[in-house]
Amino acid sequence: MFGMRSVDSYRTAEDLRHEQRLQFLTWDRTPADIEAPEHRARQARLAEVAGASFAPTAYVAAEAAVFTTHLVLGEHSWIAGHALVRGDVEFGAHCTVNPYAMISGKVRCGDGVRIASHVSIVGFNHGFDDPHVPIHTQKHESLGIIIEDDVWIGANAVVLDGVRVGRGAVIAAGAVVSKDVPPLAIVGGVPARVVRFRGRGAKADAVSALGKLGSAAKTQLPEVLACYRENGAFVSREADGQVRRSARHLNDAIELTAGFDSLPEGLDVQTTLAQLQALQDPETGLFPDPHQPPAPGQAVRDNGLALYNVLSVGYAIEVLGGKPLYPVAAVELDAPALCQWLEGLSWRERAWGAGAAVDAIGTALYFNARCHSSGRARETLFGWLALRQDRGTGLWGSPTAAEGLLQPVNGFYRLTRGTYAQFGVPVPNPERAIDSVLLNHRNYGGFSGATYTACNLLDTIHPLLLCLGQTDHRRAEAEAVARAVIGRAGERWVSGQGFAFADGQAPSLQGTEMWLSVVHLAAELLGIAGEFSFVPKGVHRTQAVGLGL
């Protein structure tokens, strides 16, 4: 009898020790612990008073403090003792809440979320805007917190209301997270910032692809240029697939070779400089194309090619060591006249065209300031742009029913290329612009077929690169786009002919220069541009000038 009482007492003490252990080492739970009557009764009670529902394999420790209005705990997930869970909270499968963690407000966790001890996840906020009303009486707000799959949140970290933590992210111990965390990012500090990204193994594949393409393009460049030369002149297919004479083709050839630190074979620099400088209209300073002149009665500044040639001819002259002979008088306007020009552009119907005009205006002002003299038009231009940006999208111009965000996204590239990027001025609202560019990329399925063009990819990669110079917002997604561009580039290269501008077209000078530039920009975004032998020196260069005072 004594022996029997000793055995019963021993088992009871062991059970108590096991239960206490599970408050802190909840991963030691067993199927028997989950199925134990007292645990199932605890879950039933929480279902009744805390709006809780539990997967069959979920576990809640006896001393967990659960005061929710709605709780979901997924398969193989658990809440340890002394953790506090309150509010409207959902956990997916394989989630763990360690002792003394606190989750409150509206919180949604995906699968595999690991929450360490003393973490605070606060899915609500006190109102405090009115200094004349006590904070405790002001209305609360709850934007909610979303934590995607496979996230590890280290001890003592704090995640504030309104934050989205991307898939696969790691939040370092003690970090205070007040902004969205990109997928696969490792963040730390107060406030938390991206330290680095997980999964850099793909970098080796991109480096290898860059090396192969760069070597092939550099070796085959003389052969490529020869394909597009007739009687000493360059003739090539343009973006619409048509072959026609244009001043652009010579400039593309100059930029192509300059990217590999050379010049087209047999090119006489002084003769070519004089030829290009002679294209400039002395009165306006613009560069109408002799092969595709403005229509009768059309103002030179309303001719898209005369504007584009400010870039195409102007940078070719610069690459050859020269400068435009005349200032571009067409852009040196007083504030009312310049604003009237800007407001008359096609922002609603064709934002790409409007952005292209701004690109030319900004580039003309660059050449004026660098080579001649310039007034206050640059300040007017940047002021107008700052006031006219759509703060919701981070773009300029309107989406269209037929193309969605494509026009304003592509216009964003052209506009910012000649202004913010060229002069080294920060882009306003870069996070919103990144959201819009990635949304457009997703809406077009990453582009394919006829939409997989040098233009659409350039107008995706350059804005992402530009904006990521100011923020780490969604960097991992942008890097995935860049890796995909590099990964596909090698298969699109046609030996001895270069790149087609678009899938389904024949190769061209324009396609080759633009695609090599796109690959360089993608490599720059990934921090591996040094692995690629082509560096744009003209239209698609990435180094800001910043003229200063």
N, C-alpha and C positions, 0 to 999 in steps of 0.2 A: 504494500500500500504506500509506504514511504517512497519506495523507488518509483512507483507510478506517478505520485505527486511531483517528484523531482523532474521526471521526464516532461510532464505537462508544463511545469514552471519553466523548464529550459526552452521548450518550444515556444512558449508565449514570449519570453524575452527575445528569442531569436527573431520571431515575427516582428516584434517592435523595432529591433535594430534594423531589420530589412526595410520596414516602412520608413524609418527615419533616413536611411541611406537613399531611398528613392526620392526624397525631397530634394536632394542635392545632386545625386548621381542617377538622374532619371533614365539615362540610357541603359541602366542595368535592369530595367523592367523586363518581365518575361510574359509569355502568353498567359501563364497562370495569374500573374498580377492583373493583366487586363481583364480577364474573365472573372476575377474574384468578386463575390457578391457585394462587398463593400464598395468596390470601384464602380460596378455597374449601377449601384444605388446612387453613388455620387453623380454619375453622369445623368441619371434620370432626374435627380434633383436639379441639376444645372439646366437641363432641358426645360424644366418647369419654370424656374425663376430667372434664368439668364438667357432665354431664347436660343439655347445651344443645340447643335446637332453634331454627332460624332461619327466618323467612320468606324467600322468594327475594330480596327487595330489602333485607334487613337487612345491616348492615355492622359489623364489629368491627375497630378499628384495631390495627396490629401490636403496639403497646406497651401496649395495654389489659391490666390485670391482672384476670383472670377466674378465680375459684376457687370456683365454685358447686357445690352438689349438684344443683341444678335451675335452669335458666335458659330463659326464653322471650323471644325478641326479635322483635317484630312487623314488619309491612310498613313499609319506609322508615324504620325506626328504626336508631340507631347508638350505639356506645359509643366515645368518643374515647380516644386514647392517654393513659396515666398515670392513667386512672380506675381505681378499684378496685371490683369487683363480686363479692361473696361471699355465700354462704348460699343462700337459696331465693327467687329473684327472677323476676318476670314483668313484661314491658313490652308494651303494646299497640302499635298502629300509630303512626307519626310521633312516636316518643319520642326524645329526645336526651339523652345523658349526656356532659357536657363534661369536659375534662381536669381531673384532680385531684379530681373528685367521688368520694364514697365511698358505696356502697350496700351494706348488710350486713344479715344476718338474713332474716326473712320479709317481703318487700315485694311488693305488687301495684300496678302502675301501669296505668291505663286508656290511652286513646288521646290523643295530643297532649300528653304530659307533657314539659315542658322543664326540665332540671336543669342549673343553671349550675355553673361551676367552684367547687371547694372546698365544695360542699354536702355535708353528712353526713346520710344517711338511715339511722337506726339501728333496725332492726327486732328488737332483742333487748335484754336488760338483765342486768347482773350482780345476783345476789342479794347482799343486804347487811344483812338484818334482824337476824341474830345477831351481836352485837358481839364474841362470844367465839370466833368462827370467822373465820379470814382470808378476806377477800372473794374472793380468787382461787380458794378451794376451795368456795365456796358455789355452789349450783345456779343456772344461768342460766334465765331465762324469756323466752319470745318470744310476745307477744300479736299481733305483726304490724302492719304499716302498710298502709293502703289509700289510694292516691292516685287519685282519680277523673279523668275525662277533662278535657282542656283546662286543665291546671294549669301555672303558671310558678313555679318555685322559684328565687329570686335567689341570687347569689353569697354564700357563707359562711353560708347558712342551715342550721339544724339541725332535723331532724324526728325526734322521739323515739318510742319503741315505744308501740304501742297507739293511735296517732293515725289518724283518718280525715280526709283533706283533700277537701272537697267539690268537685264539678264547677265548673270555671271560676274557681277561686280563684287568687289571686296571693299568694305569700309573699315579703315584702320581703327584701332583702339583709341578712344578719346576724341575722335573726329566729330565735328559739328556740321551736319549736312543740311544746307539751306537751299541748295539748287539741285536740279536734276543731275543724276549720275549716269554717264553713258554706259552702255553695255560693255562688259569685260574691263571696266576701269577699276583701278586701285586708287582710292582717294584717302587723303589724310589731312589733318590740320584743322585750324579754326580760323576762318571757315574752311570747310574741306575743299581741296583742290585735287585734280588728277595728278598722281605721282607717275604712273605708267599704266600700260595696258597688259592684260594677260594674253597668252596665246600668240606670241610673236614668231612661232614656227613658220607661219606663212611668209614671213619676211624673206627667208632663204629662197623660196620659189620666185618671189618677185625680183629679187636681186639677180637670180639666174636668168630670168626672162629678159630683164633689162640689158644684161651683158650680151646675150645672143642677138637681140634686135639691134642694139647700138653698133655692134661689130658688123652685122650684115649691112645696115644702112650706110655706115661710113665707107665700107669697102666698095659697095655697089653704087655710091653716089655719082661718080662720073658717068656710069652706064645709065642711071636713072635720068640724069639731066639730058643726056643725048637723045633719049626717047621723045623729048618735048622741044627739040630744036629743029627749025626749018629755015635754011638759008641764013643762018646766023641769028635768027630771032626765036624767042621762046613762044610757043603756042601750046595751049593746054585746055583741058576740059574744066569747066567751072562748076559751081555747086549744083546748078540745075541739070548737069549732065551734058550741056552743049559745049562744043569746041568753038571758040571765037578768039579773035585778036584782042588783047588788052594789055595796058601798061602793067597790070598786076603780075603777069607771068614772069617778067624779068625780075620784079621785086621778090617774088616767091623764090626764084632761083638764087638770088643774092642772100636772102634770109636762110634758105636751106644750107647753103655752103658755109655761111657765117656761123651757123650753129655747130659746125664741125671745125671752126677756126680756119676756114679757107675761103676761096672765091671761085666762081665758075671758071672753068678752063678757058683761057684766051681772053678773058674780060680785061679791057683796058679801063683802069679806074677813072682817070681824068675824062676820057671820052664819055664814059657812062654817066659820071656825075653831071657833066654838061647836058647830056641828053635828058636826064631826069629833072634837073633844075629848070630846063626850058619848058617843062610841062606846066609850070606854075603860072597862073593868071596874075599879071602884075597888079590889076585893080583890086581883086578880091583876096588874092593870096591863096585861093583854092587850086585844086589840081584836076581840072576836067580831063577826061580820058580822050585822047585823039581818035581812038578807034570806036568809042561809044560816047559821043559828045551829048551834051544836054539837048533836049528836044527844042525845036524852034519856039522862042518866046519863054522858055523856062529859065527862071533865075538860077544862076550857078549854085547858090547855096541850097536850092531845092533839089538838086541832082544828087542822088545817093552815091553815085560813083565818084563824083567830084569831092564829096565829103570823105568817102572811104579812102581816097587816094591821099588825103592828108596823112593818114596812117601809113598806107602801103608805100607811097612814093617818099613821104617824109622820113620814115625809118630807114628805107633803103639808102637814101642820101646820107643819113647819119651813120649807118653802118660803114659806108665807104669813106667816112671821114669828112664829109661836107656839111653844109647847112642850106636850108631854103634861102633863095635870093631875096625874098620879100617877106615882110610880116604878113600874117593872115588877117587882113583888115576886116574881113567879113565877120569876125567874132569880137572885134574890139568895139563893143556897143555900150551905150549907157544902160543903166539898170532897167528903165522901162522898156527899151527896145529889146534887150536880151530876154527879159521875162516874157514879153509878147511872143518872141520866137519860140521859147520853150513851151509856153502854154498852147501854142498852135500845133504842136507835134501830135502824133497819132497815139496818145497814151491809152485810149479806150479800145481802139480797133486793132492796133498793131504796135504793141509796146516794144517789140524788138526793134522796129524802125525808129521809134522815138529814142530808145537807148543808144542806137547807132549814131544818131545825130548828136547826142550829148557826148559820146565818145570822140567824135570828130571835133566838136567845139573844145572839149578839154585838151585834146592833143594839139590843136592849133594854138591854144593859149600856152601850152608847154613850149612849143617851138618859138612862139613870140618872146616869152620870158627868157628862154635860154639863148636864143640867137639874135634877137632884136630888142624890143622893149614891149611892155604890156601894161595896161592900165588896171582898173579895178574890176574888170569883168570876171576874173577868177573868183573873187569874193562874192559877187552877185550869183554866180553859178552855184557855188557850194551852199550859199544861203538858201537859194530857191530849192535845191535838192533836199536840204535838211527839213524844210517846211512841207514838202510835197510827198515825202515817203509815206506809204501806208504802214502805220505802226503795227497793225495786226499781222501783215504778211512779211514785213521787212523789205518789200519790193516797191517799185514804181510802176504805175500803170495797172490795167485791169485784166483779169482773166477773160477768156472768151468762151462762148458756148461750144464752139467746135474744138478748141484746143486746150481748154482748161487753163492751167497756170503756165503753159509753155511759153507764150509770148512775154509775160512779165519776168519770168525766170531768165529767158534768153536775153531780154532787154537789160536785166540786172547785170549780166556779165558785161555787155557792151558799155553800159553807163558807168559802172564802177571801174572798168579797165582803164578808161581814159581820164578818170577823175580821182577817186579815192585810192585806187591801186597805184596809179602813175605818180601821184603827189605824196603818197605815204600818209594819207589822212584816214583816221579810223572810220569804219563804216558804222552808221547808226543802227541799232537793233540787230546785231549780227546773229543772235540766237533765233530770232523770228525768221530771218532770211534763210538760215540753215534749215529750219523746219520746212519752209516752202520749197526749197530746192530738193530736199529729200522726198517730200510729198510728191512733187512733180515727177521725180525719177521713179518713184514707186507706182504712180498712176500710169506711167508708160511702160510698166513692167521692166524697168531697167533699160528700156529702148531695145528695139529689135527690128529686123527687116529694114524697111525704108526709113524708119526713124533712128536707126543706129548710124548716125552721121557724126562727122568730126565736129560739126556745129553743136549738136545737142550734147555731146559728151564734154566738149570744151566749156559749154555754158553751164555745165554741172560741176566739173572739177574746179575751174577757176574760182567761182564764188565760194565753194567749200574751203578751198585753200586760203582765200583772202579772209574769210570770216573766222576760220580757225586760228588765224594769227592773233585774234583777240579773245577767244573763248575756247573751252574744251567741250562745248555743248555738242553731244551726239557724235563725238570724234570717231568712236569705233565704227559707227555706221558709215561715216564718210570714208574711213580707211578701207572698209569692205568694198565700197564702190571703186576706189582707186586701185585696189588689188585686182578687181575684176577687169578693169580697163587694161591694165598691164598684162594680165593673163591672156586676154583675147588678142592683144595687138600683134603678137608674133604670127598667129595664124592668118591674119589679114594682110600681112606684107606680101607683095607679089615680087618675086625675085627679078631684079633689073628694072622694075617699073615703079616700085614704091607702093603707096596707099591709094585706094579709092576714097573719095570724099564720103561716099555713102555705100552701104551694102547694096550690091546689084549694079553698081557703076564700074566703069573701067578706071584704072589708076590715073592720077593727075599730079601736076606740080602742087596745086592748092591742097589736094588731099594729103599729099606726102608731108608738106610743111606743117599743116594743121595737126595731123595725127602724131607726128613726132613731138610737136609741142604739147599735145594732150598727154602723151606718155610722160614727158618731162614733168608736167604739172602734177600728174598722179604720183610720180616718184618723189617730187618735192613734198607733197602732202604726207607721204609715208616716211619722210626723212632720209631717203636713200637716193636723192638726185645725183649724188656723186658716182653712183654705179652706172649711170647712163651717159653716153659720150656726146649726146646732143643737148645743147643749151641754147634756147631761143635768144636771139639778140635784138629782135625787132618788135613786131606787133605783139608777140606772145611772150615777151620777156617778163620776168617776175620781180626784178629789182626795181623798187620805187626810186624816183629821182628826188622829189622833195626839194624844191628850189629855195626854200627858206625866204628870208627877207632881202 
